[in-house]
Amino acid sequence: MVTFAPSLIMATDLDQAYRHCQRVAKEHASNFYYAFRTLPAQKRRAIYSAYAFCRLCDDIADGDLPIEAKREELARVRLDLSDALSPEPPLAPSPEFRALGDSASAFDIPINYFEEVIDGVESDLTKTRFSDFSELRTYCYKVASVVGLICIEIFGYRDPAAREYAVDMGIALQLTNIMRDVKEDAERDRIYIPQEDLARFGYSEDDLMRGVMDENFKSLMKFQADRARSYYENSRPLFDLIEPESRACIRLLHTAYAAILDRIEAREFDVFSQRVGLSVREKLTMTARLWIGSMAPRLWRP
């Protein structure tokens, strides 16, 4: 009879957990997945686990359960997170938490980052309007900037200023998502564009619900685009603060989402007729170009 050492069994379970996280990323992370593939193996696996965790939280918030049931599910996620990141995790956690516990330990990722992600998606259950940009920025921080802070712990950095730039990049990406998903969010009765901006440009919630594409809407969206671009620009110093082997990933994410913003503007902000995005070919071309560019200095190093 063949027996296996417990450590080998655990390693196999852990590999299976990471493979599960990779499948989740491949299936759902249409823009992120190509960027993740540029990372070295250990960092790539850790990013998959972080993404799978975030996806789990999003799916609960966006699902069809009653609000109280969603709160219960997110409370369970908090408990699973605490268990997974404890010194003695449970013997059989779900794949997401088994992989997350391992990667959070390997890269010393603070648990409060993951807790803030849960806080952000939980706010979606009841908060569907934002009075001003200050409120929206707080939301963007919790659902996007904190994810950036998780990522840079995996990417590696030495200068603490990287955290500030990661926060700005997260806000840039989330603002782009908000512009792209205006129609889908409105159908869920969620309006992320600040109320003060709607009033400033004379564009009502009713106009938004009906998909009105007038000059007021275009001016409103141009204002949102300019705000997002300022955050893209502010976050550029992050590239040079990340460890070289991770730079292609962060540059690809930045470039891909900035390209989506450019495309939204090129379409005169028509986000109602179809969802704006990049083709698979465009993503692959962008990935190859940025990955080769990041590798070139090392390839030619004496």
C-alpha positions, 0 to 999 in steps of 0.5 A: 500500500502506497502512502503519502506524507501529509506535506505532499498531500497539503502541497497537492491541495494547495496547487489545486486551490491555486489552479481554481483561482487561475480558472476564476481569473481566466474566466472573468478577468478579461483585462486583468488576466493578460497582465497577470500572465506577464508575472513570474510564477509565484507572483502570478499565483498570488495575484490569481488568489487575490483576484478570486477573493475579490471576485467572490466578494463582487459576486455576492454583492451583485447577486440576486439574493435579498440584501440581508442574505448578502450581508450574511454571506459577506459576514461569512467571508469575513470569518473565512478570511480571518481563519485563512490568515490566522496562524493556524488556518482550518484544515479544509478552507474553500479554494479561494481562502486556501490559496489566499492564506498562503499568498498573503503569508508569503508576501506579508499582505495586511489583512485590513486590505482584504477587509476594506475590499469587503467594506467596499462591496458591502456598501454597494448593497445600500449606497446607490448615489454619491453626493460629491466626488469626495464620497465617490473617491472613498468608495473607489479607494475601497473597491479599487485602490485597496486592490492596487495596494494588495497587488504592489505587495505581490509585485514588490517595491522599496519606496513607500511612495509606491502606495500613494501612486497605487491608490491613484491608479486604482481610482483611475481604473475605477473611474474608467469602469464607472464611465464604461458601465453607466448603462448597466449600473443605471439598470441596477439603480446604481448611479456612481457619477456624483450628484453635484456633477449631474446638477452642474451639467444639467443632466438628470437621473431620468435622462441617464435612465433613458440613455439620453445622449445630448450635449449636456451628457457629453460635457458631463462625461468629458468632465469625468474623463478629464478627472480620470486622466489626472489620476492616470497621470499622477500614478505614472511614477509607480512604474519605476518603483515596482520591481522590474519583473513586475513592471509589465503587469502594472504598465499593461493594466494602466495602458489597457484601461487608459485605452478604454478611456480613450475609446469612450471619448473617441465614440463621443461618450456613447456608452449606451449602444454597446459596451466599450472594450478592447479586442483579444487581439489588441490585448495580446498585442499590448501584452507582448509589446509591454512584456518585451519592453520590460524584458529588454534591459535584462536581456541585453544586460552584460 
